[in-house]
Amino acid sequence: MTYEQAADLVKATQELLALGDRVDAVAHALADAGHPQAHHQPLVDATGHIADTIRSIHGCFEEVRRNGGGPFHAS
């Protein structure tokens, strides 16, 4: 993995965290406003998918490190 690839993944993770925070805020706002769970459950599910994606990216970094791919090489 190159530094550039790693940087892209870090940036994607940061963007995913921000997206997850925004989706979570909307889900909580709907729940707090008394909307039926069916209205906000898909958003709750989406935050779980976002978290899974972030975990997968972290797992990729761990695999690269474990398998001798780190420190990262320049492209």
N, CA, C and O of each residue as an XYZ file, in Angstrom:
300
protein
N       0.861     -1.175      0.000
C       0.000      0.000      0.000
C       0.898      1.225      0.000
O       1.878      1.295      0.742
N       0.555      2.178     -0.831
C       1.352      3.406     -0.905
C       0.855      4.407      0.135
O      -0.231      4.264      0.697
N       1.678      5.420      0.372
C       1.272      6.508      1.259
C      -0.006      7.165      0.740
O      -0.903      7.501      1.514
N      -0.075      7.341     -0.564
C      -1.238      7.999     -1.161
C      -2.507      7.172     -0.934
O      -3.565      7.713     -0.612
N      -2.382      5.851     -1.109
C      -3.538      4.985     -0.866
C      -3.957      5.049      0.596
O      -5.146      5.131      0.905
N      -2.984      5.013      1.488
C      -3.287      5.102      2.914
C      -3.953      6.431      3.244
O      -4.921      6.477      4.003
N      -3.433      7.502      2.673
C      -4.017      8.830      2.916
C      -5.449      8.894      2.399
O      -6.321      9.474      3.047
N      -5.694      8.296      1.231
C      -7.057      8.268      0.689
C      -7.990      7.512      1.625
O      -9.121      7.941      1.852
N      -7.528      6.396      2.167
C      -8.362      5.623      3.090
C      -8.616      6.374      4.390
O      -9.713      6.312      4.945
N      -7.601      7.082      4.874
C      -7.790      7.879      6.089
C      -8.818      8.980      5.830
O      -9.696      9.226      6.656
N      -8.701      9.636      4.681
C      -9.661     10.690      4.334
C     -11.069     10.115      4.206
O     -12.034     10.715      4.681
N     -11.185      8.965      3.572
C     -12.501      8.325      3.430
C     -13.076      7.987      4.804
O     -14.276      8.146      5.033
N     -12.233      7.528      5.707
C     -12.694      7.215      7.060
C     -13.198      8.466      7.764
O     -14.230      8.430      8.434
N     -12.483      9.561      7.619
C     -12.917     10.820      8.231
C     -14.273     11.252      7.665
O     -15.146     11.703      8.405
N     -14.439     11.112      6.360
C     -15.703     11.482      5.725
C     -16.829     10.560      6.190
O     -17.953     11.011      6.409
N     -16.530      9.279      6.339
C     -17.531      8.336      6.826
C     -17.938      8.653      8.268
O     -19.115      8.571      8.618
N     -16.967      9.014      9.093
C     -17.293      9.393     10.470
C     -18.227     10.599     10.497
O     -19.192     10.628     11.261
N     -17.941     11.581      9.669
C     -18.788     12.776      9.607
C     -20.193     12.415      9.115
O     -21.189     12.895      9.656
N     -20.262     11.576      8.096
C     -21.562     11.138      7.583
C     -22.334     10.378      8.658
O     -23.526     10.613      8.860
N     -21.657      9.477      9.338
C     -22.309      8.719     10.406
C     -22.862      9.624     11.490
O     -23.962      9.394     11.993
N     -22.107     10.650     11.854
C     -22.575     11.604     12.865
C     -23.831     12.335     12.396
O     -24.767     12.531     13.171
N     -23.845     12.740     11.116
C     -25.011     13.463     10.591
C     -26.239     12.556     10.528
O     -27.339     12.967     10.897
N     -26.047     11.322     10.058
C     -27.167     10.377      9.967
C     -27.689     10.061     11.363
O     -28.900     10.006     11.575
N     -26.786      9.854     12.313
C     -27.175      9.565     13.693
C     -27.971     10.719     14.293
O     -28.955     10.493     14.998
N     -27.553     11.949     14.018
C     -28.263     13.120     14.550
C     -29.690     13.186     14.015
O     -30.619     13.502     14.759
N     -29.867     12.891     12.737
C     -31.216     12.901     12.158
C     -32.062     11.789     12.772
O     -33.225     12.007     13.110
N     -31.481     10.603     12.916
C     -32.222      9.484     13.515
C     -32.672      9.828     14.924
O     -33.813      9.555     15.297
N     -31.782     10.426     15.710
C     -32.149     10.813     17.079
C     -33.208     11.909     17.081
O     -34.119     11.890     17.908
N     -33.096     12.854     16.170
C     -34.085     13.932     16.093
C     -35.469     13.368     15.767
O     -36.469     13.793     16.346
N     -35.524     12.419     14.847
C     -36.815     11.806     14.515
C     -37.378     11.041     15.707
O     -38.569     11.128     16.003
N     -36.520     10.297     16.383
C     -36.976      9.544     17.565
C     -37.445     10.488     18.659
O     -38.485     10.262     19.278
N     -36.683     11.543     18.897
C     -37.042     12.509     19.937
C     -38.344     13.234     19.621
O     -39.067     13.645     20.529
N     -38.643     13.389     18.334
C     -39.871     14.067     17.920
C     -41.074     13.122     17.944
O     -42.199     13.529     17.652
N     -40.825     11.864     18.293
C     -41.922     10.923     18.424
C     -42.329     10.203     17.151
O     -43.385      9.573     17.103
N     -41.506     10.291     16.130
C     -41.811      9.575     14.886
C     -41.755      8.072     15.137
O     -40.985      7.610     15.980
N     -42.560      7.312     14.414
C     -42.513      5.857     14.574
C     -41.116      5.318     14.259
O     -40.387      5.883     13.443
N     -40.765      4.231     14.910
C     -39.438      3.651     14.704
C     -39.191      3.307     13.247
O     -38.055      3.370     12.776
N     -40.238      2.945     12.535
C     -40.083      2.603     11.114
C     -39.547      3.778     10.302
O     -38.950      3.575      9.244
N     -39.751      4.999     10.781
C     -39.262      6.182     10.062
C     -37.768      6.401     10.249
O     -37.097      6.923      9.358
N     -37.244      6.000     11.410
C     -35.832      6.280     11.667
C     -34.969      5.027     11.755
O     -33.743      5.136     11.787
N     -35.567      3.850     11.796
C     -34.768      2.629     11.886
C     -33.832      2.444     10.681
O     -32.702      1.991     10.865
N     -34.261      2.779      9.459
C     -33.304      2.662      8.347
C     -32.058      3.531      8.537
O     -30.966      3.163      8.103
N     -32.225      4.678      9.184
C     -31.067      5.531      9.449
C     -30.163      4.901     10.497
O     -28.938      4.959     10.385
N     -30.769      4.300     11.514
C     -29.988      3.595     12.535
C     -29.212      2.450     11.873
O     -28.032      2.239     12.150
N     -29.902      1.719     10.992
C     -29.241      0.631     10.268
C     -28.080      1.168      9.425
O     -27.023      0.542      9.347
N     -28.282      2.322      8.800
C     -27.231      2.917      7.960
C     -26.001      3.259      8.787
O     -24.875      3.069      8.328
N     -26.202      3.760     10.000
C     -25.035      4.081     10.833
C     -24.246      2.812     11.157
O     -23.021      2.853     11.272
N     -24.939      1.697     11.302
C     -24.250      0.427     11.521
C     -23.433      0.012     10.319
O     -22.325     -0.504     10.461
N     -23.982      0.238      9.127
C     -23.240     -0.091      7.902
C     -22.014      0.805      7.754
O     -20.954      0.352      7.323
N     -22.163      2.062      8.110
C     -21.033      2.993      8.056
C     -19.944      2.533      9.021
O     -18.762      2.526      8.676
N     -20.347      2.149     10.230
C     -19.381      1.663     11.222
C     -18.679      0.404     10.719
O     -17.474      0.246     10.912
N     -19.430     -0.493     10.075
C     -18.820     -1.706      9.515
C     -17.779     -1.363      8.460
O     -16.727     -1.998      8.392
N     -18.067     -0.368      7.645
C     -17.119      0.052      6.613
C     -15.844      0.601      7.244
O     -14.739      0.289      6.801
N     -16.004      1.412      8.273
C     -14.834      1.964      8.965
C     -14.008      0.840      9.581
O     -12.780      0.855      9.501
N     -14.677     -0.135     10.197
C     -13.958     -1.284     10.767
C     -13.210     -2.057      9.681
O     -12.094     -2.526      9.907
N     -13.819     -2.189      8.511
C     -13.157     -2.888      7.405
C     -11.901     -2.158      6.950
O     -10.878     -2.785      6.678
N     -11.979     -0.841      6.867
C     -10.802     -0.054      6.486
C      -9.706     -0.227      7.536
O      -8.537     -0.412      7.197
N     -10.088     -0.167      8.801
C      -9.110     -0.363      9.877
C      -8.496     -1.757      9.764
O      -7.290     -1.925      9.949
N      -9.323     -2.752      9.461
C      -8.825     -4.108      9.288
C      -7.830     -4.207      8.144
O      -6.860     -4.961      8.223
N      -8.066     -3.455      7.094
C      -7.132     -3.419      5.961
C      -5.774     -2.905      6.418
O      -4.743     -3.487      6.079
N      -5.766     -1.815      7.187
C      -4.511     -1.276      7.706
C      -3.805     -2.310      8.589
O      -2.588     -2.475      8.509
N      -4.577     -3.000      9.427
C      -3.992     -4.009     10.311
C      -3.377     -5.156      9.511
O      -2.293     -5.636      9.842
N      -4.068     -5.595      8.458
C      -3.533     -6.671      7.619
C      -2.254     -6.247      6.919
O      -1.299     -7.020      6.841
N      -2.232     -5.035      6.414
C      -1.025     -4.532      5.745
C       0.134     -4.526      6.735
O       1.241     -4.947      6.401
N      -0.115     -4.056      7.933
C       0.941     -3.995      8.955
C       1.393     -5.400      9.347
O       2.592     -5.661      9.455
N       0.446     -6.297      9.559
C       0.770     -7.661      9.974
C       1.540     -8.440      8.911
O       2.407     -9.253      9.231
N       1.221     -8.188      7.662
C       1.824     -8.957      6.570
C       3.039     -8.286      5.950
O       3.397     -8.568      4.806
N       3.661     -7.412      6.695
C       4.912     -6.831      6.228
C       4.744     -5.702      5.233
O       5.722     -5.284      4.615
N       3.532     -5.196      5.060
C       3.303     -4.112      4.128
C       3.573     -2.758      4.737
O       3.520     -1.744      4.040
N       3.859     -2.720      6.010
C       4.147     -1.454      6.667
C       5.572     -1.489      7.175
O       6.048     -2.575      7.509
N       6.264     -0.417      7.254
C       5.696      0.885      6.933
C       5.363      0.988      5.442
O       5.932      0.286      4.606
N       4.454      1.857      5.149
C       3.974      2.008      3.778
C       5.117      2.420      2.857
O       6.066      3.077      3.284
N       5.018      2.037      1.624
C       6.063      2.417      0.663
C       5.566      3.566     -0.206
O       4.365      3.728     -0.422
N       6.493      4.342     -0.689
C       6.138      5.455     -1.566
C       5.734      4.906     -2.934
O       6.215      3.858     -3.365
N       4.851      5.629     -3.601
C       4.407      5.158     -4.919
C       5.417      5.504     -5.986
O       5.211      5.187     -7.157
